[in-house]
């Protein structure tokens, strides 16, 4: 497993990160036993970067991860997120207030069974709270030792610039995959220039790039990809749309072309997608979900794959035609 430094931090993260959203639910049937085994297997294979959020399963993902790490906590770099608060009915709303942050950190520490968070990230920008307020609170947590580094997720360049006036931003977690490349225009160059680490999510385009779906694939209602689970998808609508109508069919056509390259190399489609993301030197870690040990094993192997210049040219030509 290769390791890269996350921005200007002292964190050496595995190039393949472990995404813990599915542990909390929202991707169909949840299986805590398999998820726990997947974490252990990932550690054995050298994956040390685990990304979760307090809102994944309304805390359940953090609980499972905390139990799964157990006495191996020091082997792991834990990244969690706050900023999506939930009420007694489970309805979510954004909050970057100091009160919410101080409440959220204590909940995450308890569920994760730890006394510090390696990377504490703002999940989504709260446009109703001044960024200065949010960053001042995070700066307090840095000084207290409860948080080692500060990150943001789903922020624009303009929003990051506003944040760093008050406190440092050590990393950004944006969406990035073969099918979702919007960060290449401004975010990726900005972060590289400013020394802000990039740990990207959605590496497999939420499963499309595994090559396991076809135009007749159906998702259960408790899987967000069905389009029926979220009453108001808000800024997540672009991701739901990947699985809808003509866009879904177009995505599958691209995958069929890419699968030929993967087959010729002797790797899976998912591994090709991960290796392509990791070919970008600006990216420290590609976060990939795993619901069972076998998935963790497949993902980890992608961390050792180096695509040749000719393979990258062929892949990029296919993606260019798709765009």
C-alpha angles and dihedrals in degrees: 000000000000121000128205131191113252104234113292094337128107090240115120103199128190110252088234110059126196114240113209103190094105090056088069097047136249094115099081123272115016121219115187094184094057092042091053091049090049091056092052092047091048091054090050090054094050102262105141103162115088121180123196139143136218090241095057100108087345090284099330095108092055091048093052092046092049092052093043094053092046111150090357092072093117090058090061137074105212120206117183134169139221134182102091106090124189132211129217090280093053093250113149129224134167120256130170096166121134091242092054094045094052090048093045096051093054091050093050094047090052095047093045091048093229138111096223140036116219095207121015113192137192102235098206131356114265104216092190094061121062110249087228089064093050094046094047089056091049090049088057090054091051091054092047092055093236088112126038099190139008126232139172131210129207093006125144124230090255092053093048090051089054091050098050091059086075107028139358122275108211099180146009126212110203133162113266136161142127088281099040110049104149094121091067092077102061114337098062095048091045094051092046091051094047096042093244112152119237120217104173129203133201090048093158093039086250093302102320091104093055088076091228097117133077133185090273095054114127129196126210118248091252089061112085090217089071089072090229102087100068115062090195113019091187109177090356092070092095088062094047088051091060087074098043133095122304094358091059092049092048091050091052091052090055091049091053090056092047092048089065090060092047091050092050091051092045099242135110123266090247092053090051090053092049094045091050092055090047090053085076106089092204090067117085098186138004109216113219127178123233127187097180139023094259091059091049089052094050092047094047092053089059088066089072097049118105115190116216123238091252092050091050091049091052092048093046092050090056091048091047091054090049093051 
